Amino acid sequence: MMKKKWLNLALISTFVLSAAGCGAPAAKPTGGDSKPSPDTKPAVSAPSGNATNTDKKLTGDFEIQYFVGGYGDAWWKEMIAEFQKKYPDLKIKESAGAKINDQMKPRWIQGNPPDFVYIDGAGANARQMVKDDQLMDITDWLKDLKNADGEKLSDLLISKPEEYEAGKNHTVPLVFGSWGTFYDKALFTKNGWEEPKDFPSFLAVADKIKASGMTPYIHTGVYPYYIAGGLLDSATVSANKDDASILKKVASLEPGIFKSEPVMKALDKIVQLRDKGLIDPGSVSLNHTDSQALWLQHKAAFIPNGLWLENEMKKDIPQGFDFGFIPSVSQDKGGKYIAIPYTSTIAVAKKAKNPDAAKAFIQFLFTKQHAVRWAELTGALMNVKADLDSSKASNVVKSAMKYYNSSNTVVAPEVVLPADVEKARNDAIVALTTSKITPAEWADRMEKAAEKARASK
């Protein structure tokens, strides 16, 4: 399950990102296709409200566009059915499917979009939609927004809305996931190995694992953004005294940022793993599924990955395997955990014919109850702080949510590099992990790539 769509985008929102799918770098699993809905008629609705408009009478046509991929459509079907019961006078139309983004693109270009859109999957680009002036500016509306339960939305969100334009919000993150390090709890219990709490304890247990004859760490060298999200980015924030704003400086290609002290310290941690022989040397030629399969077979103890891992490999999980998840292992002793996220967002079309229904739908979706249902039906996390202990969600998702609810975890912003700079970083990471270049040479490569990107703007 690969969250790789950002490599083809310009800066969206954090450095590195369940993904909704798996397969090739830019691919996601597909669901059933749907034909785009016919043009909607102007809706008759109540005036827009700034806080709670979920009790207003909503009428007219209301069209919802959502991509169907690895998360399926069960949650959407359930939410839409409940919303329909709440507002029986609405005529709700669904435009959904695995190819819906391409199917609906002509209507967006022609100025005849749906009212509400879930921006995910192939062909979806929130930043481009903002640049093309297709999404509504909801900055003021979001400031004091309350959900359908009367709770302030800003207090519930794990990851805050991104500003694609300075000081403005056009989207709200709906799906939240983060990179991290995975291990088999059962294997660790059997061997008396302790879960690492920081980088020193990570190195200590890795040494024990190596002494036992097992490779401590494996990653997918074909797609180096896995080790970037699972190790390098969190190490950078940790080295910056837990201040995640450094990732925004990286994403904005601030001159000299790739040679800054926090970045160099983060690179040094990769070098330590490399020089101690803790990284599987075969990682450089492995894709995501191969590295994950070898990890499941206990050919290695740790793997950097995203929260989609368990769901993606569910057909290959050995009996008794118990997924363990740690947001970061690169922090110094006593440092906080760092969560490097990936998100998928929702928005209201600027030319929506029924914006009030779209806004009410957002308020309706963002409740703790619906976040629990998302976890149960998709095996992933919704961008809402919720108690999943008594839910039917998987243990790894429950474990991850506890980290995100903790004051001892820093949730970094989501930032994406321009495609050319991202490629340069991927190539440099491979060269670094295979001892072909030094951290200083890594930084030189990145500064040159950033300079070229800045000049092309």
C-alpha positions in Angstrom: 0.0 0.0 0.0 2.0 2.9 -1.2 1.4 6.5 -0.5 3.4 7.8 -3.5 1.1 10.1 -5.2 3.0 13.1 -3.7 6.1 12.4 -5.8 4.2 13.8 -8.8 2.9 16.8 -7.0 4.4 20.1 -6.0 4.6 21.0 -2.3 1.3 19.8 -0.8 1.6 19.8 2.8 4.7 17.4 5.1 8.1 16.2 4.2 8.0 13.1 3.3 3.1 9.7 3.6 -2.7 4.4 4.6 -2.3 5.2 1.6 -5.4 4.1 0.1 -3.7 1.5 -1.9 -0.7 -0.6 -2.9 1.2 -1.7 -5.9 3.4 0.4 -8.1 4.7 3.7 -6.7 1.9 5.9 -7.9 -0.8 3.2 -7.8 -3.6 2.5 -5.3 -6.0 -0.4 -5.1 -9.1 0.1 -7.2 -12.7 -0.4 -6.4 -15.8 -0.5 -8.6 -16.1 2.4 -11.1 -19.0 4.7 -11.2 -20.1 7.0 -14.0 -20.1 10.7 -13.2 -23.4 12.0 -12.0 -25.5 14.3 -14.3 -25.4 18.0 -13.7 -27.0 19.1 -10.5 -29.7 21.7 -10.2 -29.4 24.8 -8.1 -30.3 23.9 -4.5 -32.5 25.8 -2.2 -30.8 25.9 1.2 -30.4 27.9 4.3 -27.7 30.7 4.4 -24.2 29.5 5.3 -23.4 29.4 8.9 -20.0 29.8 10.6 -20.3 27.3 13.4 -23.1 24.8 13.6 -25.5 24.6 10.6 -26.3 21.0 11.0 -29.8 21.7 12.3 -30.8 23.8 9.3 -33.2 22.6 6.8 -31.3 21.4 3.7 -33.0 20.8 0.4 -32.1 20.4 -3.3 -29.5 18.3 -5.0 -26.3 17.4 -3.2 -23.5 15.6 -5.1 -20.6 13.9 -3.4 -17.5 12.8 -5.2 -15.2 10.2 -3.5 -12.4 7.9 -4.7 -12.8 4.2 -3.9 -9.5 2.4 -3.3 -7.9 0.4 -0.6 -10.2 1.8 2.1 -13.3 0.6 0.1 -16.6 2.4 0.1 -18.4 0.8 3.1 -17.8 3.8 5.3 -18.9 6.3 2.7 -22.1 4.3 2.0 -22.9 4.2 5.7 -22.2 7.9 6.3 -24.2 9.0 3.3 -27.2 6.8 4.3 -27.2 8.3 7.8 -26.8 11.8 6.5 -29.8 11.2 4.1 -31.9 10.1 7.1 -30.9 13.3 8.9 -31.8 15.4 5.9 -34.6 13.6 4.0 -35.3 16.5 1.7 -31.9 16.3 0.1 -31.5 14.5 -3.1 -28.0 13.0 -2.7 -26.0 11.8 -5.7 -22.8 9.8 -5.4 -20.0 10.0 -7.9 -17.6 7.4 -6.8 -15.2 4.7 -8.0 -11.6 3.9 -8.7 -11.4 6.2 -11.8 -13.7 8.9 -10.5 -11.0 11.6 -10.5 -10.4 11.2 -14.2 -14.1 10.8 -14.9 -15.0 14.0 -13.1 -12.1 16.1 -14.3 -13.9 17.6 -17.3 -16.7 18.8 -15.1 -14.3 20.5 -12.8 -12.6 22.2 -15.7 -16.0 23.3 -17.1 -17.0 24.8 -13.8 -19.7 22.2 -13.1 -18.2 20.3 -10.1 -19.9 18.3 -7.4 -20.6 20.0 -4.1 -18.3 17.9 -1.9 -15.1 16.1 -2.8 -12.8 13.6 -1.1 -9.4 14.2 -2.6 -7.5 11.0 -2.9 -6.3 8.4 -5.4 -4.7 8.7 -8.8 -5.4 12.0 -10.5 -6.2 13.8 -7.3 -4.1 16.9 -6.4 -5.4 19.2 -3.7 -2.7 21.8 -4.3 -3.4 21.9 -8.0 -7.1 22.3 -7.3 -6.4 25.3 -5.1 -4.1 26.8 -7.7 -6.8 26.3 -10.3 -9.3 28.1 -8.0 -11.6 25.1 -7.8 -12.0 24.8 -4.0 -13.8 27.1 -1.6 -11.9 29.2 0.9 -13.2 27.9 4.2 -10.7 29.7 6.5 -13.2 31.8 8.4 -15.8 29.0 8.5 -13.3 26.6 10.1 -12.1 29.0 12.9 -15.0 28.2 15.3 -16.5 25.3 13.5 -18.2 22.7 15.7 -19.1 19.2 14.5 -22.5 17.6 14.7 -22.0 16.8 18.3 -21.2 20.4 19.2 -17.4 19.8 19.7 -14.9 22.3 18.3 -13.3 20.7 15.3 -9.9 22.2 15.8 -9.7 20.5 19.2 -10.4 17.1 17.6 -8.1 17.0 14.6 -4.8 15.1 14.8 -3.4 16.9 11.8 -4.5 20.5 11.2 -5.8 21.8 7.8 -2.9 22.7 5.5 -2.4 26.2 4.1 -1.8 25.8 0.3 -2.0 29.6 0.2 -0.6 31.6 3.1 -3.2 32.1 5.8 -5.9 30.3 3.9 -7.6 26.9 4.3 -9.4 25.1 1.4 -9.3 21.5 2.7 -9.6 19.5 5.9 -7.6 16.3 6.4 -10.0 13.3 6.7 -7.6 10.3 6.7 -4.6 10.3 8.9 -1.7 7.9 9.0 1.9 8.1 9.9 5.1 6.5 9.1 6.9 4.6 11.8 8.8 1.4 12.7 7.2 -2.0 12.9 8.2 -5.1 14.7 6.7 -8.5 15.8 5.8 -8.2 19.5 5.6 -12.0 19.7 9.1 -12.4 18.4 10.4 -9.8 20.8 8.7 -11.4 23.8 10.0 -14.8 22.8 13.6 -13.5 22.7 13.4 -11.1 25.6 14.0 -8.1 23.4 12.7 -4.8 24.6 10.7 -2.3 22.5 13.0 0.7 21.9 12.0 4.0 23.4 14.7 6.1 21.7 17.7 5.8 19.5 20.2 4.6 22.1 17.8 1.7 23.1 17.1 1.1 19.4 20.8 0.6 18.8 21.1 -1.6 21.9 18.4 -4.0 20.9 19.5 -4.0 17.3 23.0 -5.2 18.5 21.3 -8.0 20.4 19.3 -8.9 17.3 22.3 -9.0 15.1 24.2 -11.2 17.7 21.3 -13.7 17.4 21.9 -14.1 13.7 19.0 -12.0 12.5 19.2 -8.8 10.5 18.0 -5.9 12.6 16.6 -3.5 9.9 15.2 -3.9 6.4 13.7 -1.3 4.1 12.6 -0.9 0.5 15.5 0.6 -1.4 13.5 0.8 -4.6 11.3 3.3 -2.9 13.6 5.2 -0.4 10.8 7.5 0.8 9.9 4.7 3.2 13.1 5.1 5.1 12.8 8.9 4.7 9.4 8.9 6.3 10.1 6.1 8.8 13.5 7.4 10.0 15.1 10.4 8.4 12.3 12.9 8.8 11.5 12.1 12.4 15.3 12.2 13.2 15.4 15.7 11.7 12.6 16.9 13.9 14.1 15.3 17.0 17.5 16.9 16.2 15.7 20.2 16.0 14.6 19.9 19.6 11.2 18.4 18.6 10.4 21.5 16.6 8.6 20.2 13.5 8.7 23.6 11.7 12.0 22.6 10.2 10.2 20.3 7.8 8.4 23.3 6.4 11.7 24.9 5.8 12.9 21.8 4.0 9.7 21.7 1.9 10.0 25.4 1.0 13.6 24.6 -0.1 15.1 27.3 2.1 18.7 27.9 1.0 21.1 25.9 3.2 18.5 23.9 4.9 19.9 20.5 3.7 23.2 21.4 5.3 21.6 22.5 8.6 22.7 20.9 11.9 19.4 19.0 12.4 19.5 17.4 9.0 23.1 16.5 9.3 22.5 14.9 12.7 19.6 12.9 11.2 21.8 11.7 8.4 24.4 10.6 10.9 21.9 8.2 12.5 21.4 6.5 9.2 25.2 6.3 8.9 25.4 4.7 12.4 23.0 2.0 11.4 24.8 1.5 8.1 28.3 1.3 9.6 27.3 -1.0 12.4 26.0 -3.4 9.8 22.4 -3.2 11.1 20.8 -2.6 7.8 20.1 -5.5 5.4 22.5 -4.9 2.5 20.0 -6.4 0.2 17.5 -3.7 1.0 18.8 -1.5 -1.9 17.2 -3.8 -4.5 13.9 -4.6 -2.7 10.5 -3.1 -3.5 7.9 -2.6 -0.8 6.1 -6.0 -0.9 9.4 -8.0 -1.1 10.9 -6.2 2.0 7.6 -6.6 3.9 7.4 -10.3 3.0 11.0 -10.9 4.2 10.2 -9.0 7.4 7.1 -11.1 8.0 9.3 -14.2 7.6 11.6 -12.9 10.4 14.4 -12.3 8.0 14.7 -8.9 9.7 13.3 -7.5 13.0 12.4 -3.9 12.2 11.0 -2.2 9.1 10.1 1.4 8.4 6.6 1.6 6.9 3.2 3.3 7.0 0.1 2.3 8.9 -1.4 0.5 5.9 1.2 -2.3 6.3 -1.0 -4.8 8.3 -3.9 -4.4 5.9 -1.8 -4.6 2.8 0.0 -7.9 3.9 -3.0 -9.5 5.6 -2.9 -12.5 3.3 0.7 -13.2 4.1 0.8 -12.7 7.9 2.1 -15.8 9.7 0.1 -17.3 12.5 1.0 -15.8 15.8 2.5 -12.6 14.3 1.7 -9.6 16.5 2.2 -6.2 14.9 4.1 -3.7 17.0 4.2 0.0 16.0 6.5 2.9 17.1 6.1 6.4 15.5 9.8 7.0 15.7 13.0 5.4 17.0 15.4 8.3 16.2 14.8 10.5 19.2 17.5 11.0 21.8 17.0 9.6 25.3 14.1 11.5 26.9 12.9 12.9 23.6 9.3 12.9 22.4 8.0 10.5 19.7 7.7 12.1 16.3 4.8 11.2 14.0 5.5 11.9 10.3 2.0 11.9 8.8 0.3 11.4 5.5 -3.3 12.6 4.9 -6.1 12.6 2.4 -8.4 15.6 2.5 -12.0 16.7 1.8 -13.2 20.0 0.4 -16.2 22.1 -0.8 -16.1 23.1 -4.5 -15.9 26.8 -5.0 -18.7 26.5 -7.5 -20.8 24.1 -5.4 -24.5 24.5 -6.1 -25.3 23.4 -2.5 -22.5 24.6 -0.3 -24.6 24.5 2.8 -25.2 20.7 2.4 -21.4 20.2 1.8 -20.5 22.1 4.9 -23.1 20.3 7.0 -21.8 17.0 5.6 -18.3 17.9 6.9 -19.6 18.7 10.3 -21.6 15.4 10.2 -18.5 13.3 9.3 -16.1 14.7 11.9 -17.4 13.1 15.0 -15.7 10.6 17.3 -18.3 8.0 16.6 -17.7 8.2 12.9 -14.0 8.1 13.4 -14.4 4.8 15.3 -16.5 3.4 12.4 -13.8 4.5 9.9 -11.2 2.5 11.9 -13.4 -0.5 12.1 -14.4 -0.5 8.4 -11.1 0.5 6.8 -8.3 -0.6 9.1 -7.0 2.9 9.1 -7.3 6.1 11.1 -9.6 9.0 10.6 -8.1 12.4 11.4 -10.0 12.7 14.7 -8.7 12.0 18.2 -11.0 9.1 19.4 -10.9 6.3 21.9 -10.6 3.1 19.9 -10.0 0.7 22.9 -13.5 -0.7 22.8 -13.9 -0.7 19.0 -13.3 -3.5 16.6 -10.3 -1.7 15.0 -7.0 -3.6 14.7 -4.6 -3.6 17.6 -1.9 -1.8 15.6 -4.4 1.0 14.8 -5.4 1.2 18.4 -1.8 1.4 19.4 -1.1 4.2 17.0 -4.0 6.2 18.1 -2.7 6.1 21.7 0.5 7.7 20.5 -1.4 10.5 18.7 -3.5 11.2 21.7 -0.4 11.5 23.9 1.3 14.8 24.8 4.6 12.9 24.5 4.1 12.7 20.7 4.8 15.5 18.2 2.6 15.3 15.1 4.7 17.0 12.4 3.1 18.9 9.5 2.7 17.0 6.2 5.0 18.4 3.6 5.8 17.1 0.1 8.8 18.1 -2.0 8.7 19.1 -5.6 9.0 15.9 -7.8 12.5 16.7 -9.0 13.8 17.4 -5.6 12.1 14.3 -4.2 13.8 12.2 -6.8 17.2 13.7 -5.9 16.6 12.9 -2.3 15.6 9.3 -3.0 18.7 8.8 -5.1 20.9 10.4 -2.4 19.4 8.2 0.3 20.2 5.1 -1.6 23.7 6.3 -2.2 24.1 7.1 1.5 22.8 3.8 2.8 25.2 1.9 0.4 28.2 3.9 1.4 28.6 5.5 -2.0 28.5 9.1 -0.6 29.0 10.8 2.7 26.4 13.0 4.6 28.2 16.1 3.3 27.9 14.9 -0.3 24.2 14.0 0.3 23.7 17.6 1.4 25.6 19.0 -1.6 23.3 17.0 -3.9 20.2 18.3 -2.2 21.3 21.9 -2.2 22.0 21.7 -5.9 18.6 20.1 -6.6 16.8 22.7 -4.4 18.7 25.6 -6.1 17.6 24.3 -9.5 14.0 23.9 -8.4 14.0 27.5 -7.0 15.3 28.8 -10.3 12.6 27.1 -12.3 9.8 28.7 -10.4 
